[in-house]
Every structure is written in structure tokens, then in C-alpha cells.
């Protein structure tokens, strides 16, 4: 099978390992990780507040 080529005829592997493409790729990965951590933290914060509300309601 022929290797996957881009518009300019370069192989996909060559484009993925090209130094110019590493920076933007790392930015995308870092941004995704930060978004994941932020949503998990916000959800944990909401759960904590709900638990505190429930706990204080049971003890009046």
C-alpha cells in the first residue's frame, strides 16, 4: 500500500514528526488537559457544596 500523502506529497509520518507541527500539537494537548482538569474541579466543587448543604440541613 502506498503511504498516506498530503497535498504537497509529504508522508503523514513526516508531517507529524516535523518540528514545526510539534508546538501547535503540544498546545492542543495542553489545552485539552487544562479543560478536562477544570471541568473535573468545577464538578467536584459543586458536589462538595451540595454535600455541605445536605449535611447542614440534616443537623439543622
C-alpha distance (Angstrom), angle and dihedral (degrees) to the residues before:
residue distance angle dihedral
X1 . . .
X2 3.77 . .
X3 3.81 116.8 .
X4 3.79 117.1 -103.4
X5 3.78 108.1 -95.9
X6 3.78 132.1 -164.0
X7 3.79 128.8 -137.2
X8 3.81 92.1 -80.1
X9 3.81 92.9 46.6
X10 3.81 96.9 -105.3
X11 3.79 117.0 137.3
X12 3.78 120.4 -108.5
X13 3.81 91.8 -118.1
X14 3.80 91.6 52.7
X15 3.80 90.6 51.2
X16 3.82 92.9 47.0
X17 3.80 92.8 50.9
X18 3.81 93.8 42.9
X19 3.80 110.4 119.5
X20 3.81 92.2 -132.2
X21 3.81 90.8 61.2
X22 3.82 96.9 48.0
X23 3.83 95.6 73.3
X24 3.82 97.8 54.6
X25 3.81 90.2 42.0
X26 3.79 91.6 54.1
X27 3.81 89.9 47.9
X28 3.80 90.5 53.9
X29 3.82 92.0 48.3
X30 3.82 92.3 46.7
X31 3.81 91.7 47.8
X32 3.79 91.9 49.8
X33 3.81 92.0 49.6
X34 3.81 91.7 48.8
X35 3.81 91.1 49.8
X36 3.81 90.7 49.3
X37 3.81 92.8 49.3
X38 3.81 91.4 45.9
X39 3.80 93.9 52.0
X40 3.82 91.6 46.4
X41 3.82 90.6 49.5
X42 3.83 92.8 48.0
X43 3.82 90.6 49.3
X44 3.82 92.0 48.3
X45 3.81 89.9 48.7
X46 3.82 91.3 51.9
X47 3.82 91.3 47.7
X48 3.80 90.4 49.8
X49 3.81 92.1 51.8
X50 3.81 91.8 47.3
X51 3.81 91.0 49.9
X52 3.80 91.6 48.7
X53 3.82 90.4 49.5
X54 3.81 91.6 49.4
X55 3.81 92.8 45.6
X56 3.79 94.2 49.6
X57 3.82 90.6 46.3
X58 3.81 91.6 55.1
X59 3.81 91.4 51.4
X60 3.79 93.7 41.8
